[in-house]
Amino acid sequence: MRRIGLISDTHSYLEPKALEILKDVDEIWHAGDIGDAVVTDALKAIKPLRAVYGNIDGPDLRYEFPLDNRFIIEGFEVWMTHIGGYPGVYVPRVKKLLTNNPPQIFVCGHSHILRVMRDPAYNNMLVLNPGAAGTHGFHHVKTLLRFTLDNGKISNMEAVEMGKRGEIK
């Protein structure tokens, strides 16, 4: 059993409340637009981290993290990338790869819109976007996701709000 904390679009700002929320997970996933390595350094200091770089991330983050991260955990094949889309509106690169080899869980960020949905067109794949946890963008509330993966089962899915976008604590 693994408890996962999923965050994205921090844009160089790590909400202090996020560290408190993520301290009880087993690992953290960051779906890109990290902004600055201080964010991933702080996350790695509390839990193991899997991440991908996003479109705003510079060479240092692109060197450390991949564009795509595919892995197997607790009986699930997961694919994480920053710019992905959602059911019916995937970007062309992603749609091509999904058609050839869909995972069971597809994770992306970029839109700043929190989504948890199934895609029946790809074997009922679970699509996760944690929204945006930073202060940059058009979102109104900073969000992340927490959930449990246990031997092919997903449970305890939580959308966690961390205050309004403009609030810096």
C-alpha atoms as a printed R data frame, in Angstrom:
    type eleno elety resid chain resno       x      y       z
1   ATOM     1    CA   MET     A     1   0.000  0.000   0.000
2   ATOM     2    CA   ARG     A     2   1.302  3.436  -0.964
3   ATOM     3    CA   ARG     A     3  -0.227  6.778  -0.022
4   ATOM     4    CA   ILE     A     4   0.479  9.306  -2.806
5   ATOM     5    CA   GLY     A     5   0.555 13.100  -2.732
6   ATOM     6    CA   LEU     A     6   0.165 14.660  -6.185
7   ATOM     7    CA   ILE     A     7   1.073 18.300  -6.801
8   ATOM     8    CA   SER     A     8   1.672 20.438  -9.882
9   ATOM     9    CA   ASP     A     9   2.261 23.946 -11.142
10  ATOM    10    CA   THR     A    10   4.072 25.308  -8.117
11  ATOM    11    CA   HIS     A    11   5.841 27.909 -10.291
12  ATOM    12    CA   SER     A    12   8.693 28.374  -7.755
13  ATOM    13    CA   TYR     A    13   6.369 28.687  -4.750
14  ATOM    14    CA   LEU     A    14   5.826 25.867  -2.298
15  ATOM    15    CA   GLU     A    15   2.858 26.504  -0.059
16  ATOM    16    CA   PRO     A    16   3.963 25.797   3.536
17  ATOM    17    CA   LYS     A    17   0.625 24.086   4.113
18  ATOM    18    CA   ALA     A    18   1.531 21.626   1.314
19  ATOM    19    CA   LEU     A    19   4.472 20.321   3.330
20  ATOM    20    CA   GLU     A    20   2.166 19.681   6.265
21  ATOM    21    CA   ILE     A    21  -0.420 17.954   4.050
22  ATOM    22    CA   LEU     A    22   2.211 15.807   2.317
23  ATOM    23    CA   LYS     A    23   4.113 14.686   5.417
24  ATOM    24    CA   ASP     A    24   1.824 11.672   5.873
25  ATOM    25    CA   VAL     A    25   2.118 10.274   2.328
26  ATOM    26    CA   ASP     A    26   4.608  7.608   1.248
27  ATOM    27    CA   GLU     A    27   5.738  9.440  -1.867
28  ATOM    28    CA   ILE     A    28   5.128 12.683  -3.716
29  ATOM    29    CA   TRP     A    29   4.517 13.109  -7.438
30  ATOM    30    CA   HIS     A    30   5.053 16.536  -9.055
31  ATOM    31    CA   ALA     A    31   3.432 16.903 -12.492
32  ATOM    32    CA   GLY     A    32   5.614 19.755 -13.742
33  ATOM    33    CA   ASP     A    33   6.020 23.507 -13.833
34  ATOM    34    CA   ILE     A    34   8.177 23.217 -10.744
35  ATOM    35    CA   GLY     A    35   9.806 26.594 -11.320
36  ATOM    36    CA   ASP     A    36  12.799 26.295  -9.011
37  ATOM    37    CA   ALA     A    37  14.753 23.381  -7.553
38  ATOM    38    CA   VAL     A    38  14.113 24.713  -4.045
39  ATOM    39    CA   VAL     A    39  10.571 23.327  -4.461
40  ATOM    40    CA   THR     A    40  11.689 19.803  -5.337
41  ATOM    41    CA   ASP     A    41  14.504 19.939  -2.776
42  ATOM    42    CA   ALA     A    42  11.958 20.717  -0.045
43  ATOM    43    CA   LEU     A    43   9.669 17.917  -1.232
44  ATOM    44    CA   LYS     A    44  12.554 15.420  -1.423
45  ATOM    45    CA   ALA     A    45  13.529 16.372   2.121
46  ATOM    46    CA   ILE     A    46  10.249 14.966   3.466
47  ATOM    47    CA   LYS     A    47   9.404 12.056   1.100
48  ATOM    48    CA   PRO     A    48  10.609 10.244  -2.036
49  ATOM    49    CA   LEU     A    49   9.759 12.278  -5.147
50  ATOM    50    CA   ARG     A    50   8.817 11.375  -8.716
51  ATOM    51    CA   ALA     A    51   8.512 14.379 -11.034
52  ATOM    52    CA   VAL     A    52   8.457 15.585 -14.621
53  ATOM    53    CA   TYR     A    53   9.496 18.951 -15.958
54  ATOM    54    CA   GLY     A    54   7.003 21.431 -17.327
55  ATOM    55    CA   ASN     A    55   7.070 24.100 -20.002
56  ATOM    56    CA   ILE     A    56   8.342 26.834 -17.628
57  ATOM    57    CA   ASP     A    57  11.138 24.711 -16.173
58  ATOM    58    CA   GLY     A    58  14.703 25.605 -17.056
59  ATOM    59    CA   PRO     A    59  17.680 23.438 -18.021
60  ATOM    60    CA   ASP     A    60  18.551 22.409 -14.465
61  ATOM    61    CA   LEU     A    61  15.112 20.885 -13.848
62  ATOM    62    CA   ARG     A    62  14.972 19.407 -17.347
63  ATOM    63    CA   TYR     A    63  18.275 17.705 -16.636
64  ATOM    64    CA   GLU     A    64  17.059 16.273 -13.323
65  ATOM    65    CA   PHE     A    65  13.528 15.260 -14.345
66  ATOM    66    CA   PRO     A    66  12.160 13.697 -17.564
67  ATOM    67    CA   LEU     A    67   9.408 14.941 -19.875
68  ATOM    68    CA   ASP     A    68   7.570 11.649 -19.348
69  ATOM    69    CA   ASN     A    69   7.764  9.367 -16.349
70  ATOM    70    CA   ARG     A    70   6.267  5.889 -16.797
71  ATOM    71    CA   PHE     A    71   6.434  3.491 -13.901
72  ATOM    72    CA   ILE     A    72   4.617  0.659 -12.168
73  ATOM    73    CA   ILE     A    73   3.483  0.983  -8.576
74  ATOM    74    CA   GLU     A    74   1.090 -1.153  -6.513
75  ATOM    75    CA   GLY     A    75  -0.188 -2.994  -9.583
76  ATOM    76    CA   PHE     A    76  -0.755  0.144 -11.679
77  ATOM    77    CA   GLU     A    77   1.062  1.386 -14.743
78  ATOM    78    CA   VAL     A    78   1.307  5.166 -14.398
79  ATOM    79    CA   TRP     A    79   2.293  7.742 -16.989
80  ATOM    80    CA   MET     A    80   3.038 11.259 -15.784
81  ATOM    81    CA   THR     A    81   3.730 14.195 -18.111
82  ATOM    82    CA   HIS     A    82   3.107 17.915 -17.746
83  ATOM    83    CA   ILE     A    83   1.072 18.879 -20.815
84  ATOM    84    CA   GLY     A    84  -1.455 16.140 -21.485
85  ATOM    85    CA   GLY     A    85  -5.044 17.263 -21.701
86  ATOM    86    CA   TYR     A    86  -8.032 15.256 -20.566
87  ATOM    87    CA   PRO     A    87 -10.570 12.804 -22.029
88  ATOM    88    CA   GLY     A    88 -11.591 13.891 -25.498
89  ATOM    89    CA   VAL     A    89  -9.055 16.758 -25.526
90  ATOM    90    CA   TYR     A    90  -5.581 15.209 -25.327
91  ATOM    91    CA   VAL     A    91  -2.686 17.009 -26.995
92  ATOM    92    CA   PRO     A    92  -1.607 15.219 -30.225
93  ATOM    93    CA   ARG     A    93   1.663 13.809 -28.821
94  ATOM    94    CA   VAL     A    94  -0.163 12.324 -25.827
95  ATOM    95    CA   LYS     A    95  -3.104 11.032 -27.843
96  ATOM    96    CA   LYS     A    96  -0.761  9.102 -30.133
97  ATOM    97    CA   LEU     A    97   1.037  7.498 -27.196
98  ATOM    98    CA   LEU     A    98  -2.223  6.732 -25.376
99  ATOM    99    CA   THR     A    99  -3.579  5.027 -28.471
100 ATOM   100    CA   ASN     A   100  -0.519  2.792 -28.708
101 ATOM   101    CA   ASN     A   101  -0.071  2.039 -25.000
102 ATOM   102    CA   PRO     A   102  -2.549  3.490 -22.487
103 ATOM   103    CA   PRO     A   103  -1.567  3.293 -18.811
104 ATOM   104    CA   GLN     A   104  -4.060  2.623 -16.055
105 ATOM   105    CA   ILE     A   105  -3.377  6.043 -14.511
106 ATOM   106    CA   PHE     A   106  -2.532  9.139 -16.553
107 ATOM   107    CA   VAL     A   107  -1.221 12.150 -14.598
108 ATOM   108    CA   CYS     A   108  -0.694 15.650 -15.958
109 ATOM   109    CA   GLY     A   109  -0.710 19.265 -14.865
110 ATOM   110    CA   HIS     A   110  -0.494 22.477 -16.932
111 ATOM   111    CA   SER     A   111  -4.180 23.475 -17.062
112 ATOM   112    CA   HIS     A   112  -4.336 24.594 -13.399
113 ATOM   113    CA   ILE     A   113  -7.732 22.811 -13.339
114 ATOM   114    CA   LEU     A   114  -8.162 19.997 -10.828
115 ATOM   115    CA   ARG     A   115  -9.620 16.912 -12.490
116 ATOM   116    CA   VAL     A   116 -10.225 13.335 -11.446
117 ATOM   117    CA   MET     A   117 -12.000 11.436 -14.189
118 ATOM   118    CA   ARG     A   118 -12.149  8.175 -16.103
119 ATOM   119    CA   ASP     A   119 -11.653  7.831 -19.841
120 ATOM   120    CA   PRO     A   120 -13.737  4.966 -21.250
121 ATOM   121    CA   ALA     A   121 -12.005  5.388 -24.644
122 ATOM   122    CA   TYR     A   122  -8.750  4.119 -23.079
123 ATOM   123    CA   ASN     A   123  -9.788  1.122 -20.965
124 ATOM   124    CA   ASN     A   124 -11.378  3.335 -18.310
125 ATOM   125    CA   MET     A   125  -7.973  4.925 -17.596
126 ATOM   126    CA   LEU     A   126  -7.950  7.197 -14.552
127 ATOM   127    CA   VAL     A   127  -6.933 10.755 -15.474
128 ATOM   128    CA   LEU     A   128  -5.541 12.903 -12.645
129 ATOM   129    CA   ASN     A   129  -4.653 16.591 -12.663
130 ATOM   130    CA   PRO     A   130  -4.062 18.068  -9.206
131 ATOM   131    CA   GLY     A   131  -4.745 21.632 -10.321
132 ATOM   132    CA   ALA     A   132  -2.162 24.222  -9.308
133 ATOM   133    CA   ALA     A   133  -0.407 24.601  -5.969
134 ATOM   134    CA   GLY     A   134   1.437 27.844  -6.690
135 ATOM   135    CA   THR     A   135   0.478 31.498  -6.736
136 ATOM   136    CA   HIS     A   136   1.020 32.089 -10.489
137 ATOM   137    CA   GLY     A   137  -1.846 31.521 -12.919
138 ATOM   138    CA   PHE     A   138  -5.572 32.004 -13.262
139 ATOM   139    CA   HIS     A   139  -6.743 29.396 -10.737
140 ATOM   140    CA   HIS     A   140  -8.576 30.741  -7.708
141 ATOM   141    CA   VAL     A   141  -7.606 28.118  -5.120
142 ATOM   142    CA   LYS     A   142  -4.304 26.256  -4.591
143 ATOM   143    CA   THR     A   143  -4.958 22.508  -4.731
144 ATOM   144    CA   LEU     A   144  -3.330 19.084  -4.627
145 ATOM   145    CA   LEU     A   145  -4.508 15.468  -4.545
146 ATOM   146    CA   ARG     A   146  -3.909 12.647  -2.076
147 ATOM   147    CA   PHE     A   147  -4.894  9.019  -2.627
148 ATOM   148    CA   THR     A   148  -3.982  5.445  -1.814
149 ATOM   149    CA   LEU     A   149  -2.823  2.756  -4.232
150 ATOM   150    CA   ASP     A   150  -3.029 -0.790  -2.905
151 ATOM   151    CA   ASN     A   151  -2.465 -3.850  -5.071
152 ATOM   152    CA   GLY     A   152  -4.545 -2.651  -8.027
153 ATOM   153    CA   LYS     A   153  -7.084 -0.664  -6.012
154 ATOM   154    CA   ILE     A   154  -7.405  3.114  -5.631
155 ATOM   155    CA   SER     A   155  -9.001  4.567  -2.530
156 ATOM   156    CA   ASN     A   156  -9.155  7.615  -0.275
157 ATOM   157    CA   MET     A   157  -9.026 10.122  -3.160
158 ATOM   158    CA   GLU     A   158  -8.911 13.612  -1.656
159 ATOM   159    CA   ALA     A   159  -8.858 17.000  -3.353
160 ATOM   160    CA   VAL     A   160  -7.143 19.282  -0.842
161 ATOM   161    CA   GLU     A   161  -7.560 23.062  -0.942
162 ATOM   162    CA   MET     A   162  -4.731 25.186   0.470
163 ATOM   163    CA   GLY     A   163  -6.181 28.681   0.329
164 ATOM   164    CA   LYS     A   164  -6.719 31.289  -2.333
165 ATOM   165    CA   ARG     A   165  -4.139 31.700  -5.106
166 ATOM   166    CA   GLY     A   166  -3.024 35.137  -3.977
167 ATOM   167    CA   GLU     A   167  -2.495 34.140  -0.360
168 ATOM   168    CA   ILE     A   168   1.123 33.614   0.610
169 ATOM   169    CA   LYS     A   169   1.641 32.296   4.101
